[in-house]
């Protein structure tokens, strides 16, 4: 069973996550030849205060 975990800053819409999950699933099915029912996609949404880039918290940018 392929499992994909996506960590990203919060703020994406439900529709964006639906689309991304569908496209990732399709890519895995096409590449690995597995049944789409076997593909799991997890979204981990992080608050911007828990992400830093270039030494600065995103919440302070």
N, C-alpha and C positions, 0 to 999 in steps of 0.2 A: 504494500500500500504506500504510494508516494505521499509524503507529507511536506508541505511548504509552509514556512512561517515568515511572515512579513512584519517587520517592525518599522513603524513610521510615526511621525508626529500626528497627533489627533487633528481632526478638522476636515477629513474627507467625507463626502456625502455617502449615503447608503448606495446610491446609484453608481458612484465611482467604484466602490468596493465590489458591488455585484459584477460590474464590467470586468474589473481586474481579475476577480476569481474565475469568471468564465473564460477569459483569455489565457490565464495560467493553466487552467484545467485542459483547455483545448490543446495547448502546446505540449503538455505532458502526455496526453492521449495520443497525439500525432507522433511524438518522438519515441515514446516507450511502448505504445500499443496496448495500454491498459484500459480497462473499463472505467469510464468517467466516475462511476459510483465508488471507485476505490481511491479516488484522489481527494485528499484533505488539504484545505487552505486555511491557515490561521492568521488572523490579523491581530497584532499587538499594537495598540495605540498608546503612545507615550505623551504625557503632558510636556509642553515646551520647556517647562522648568527642569525637566529631567533629561534634556538633550543639550549638548554643547557642541559648537563648531568653531574652530579657530580660537579655542580658549574662552569663548563667551557662551553663556546660556542663551538659547533661542528666545526665551521669555524676556530677555533684556536687550534684544536686538531691535 
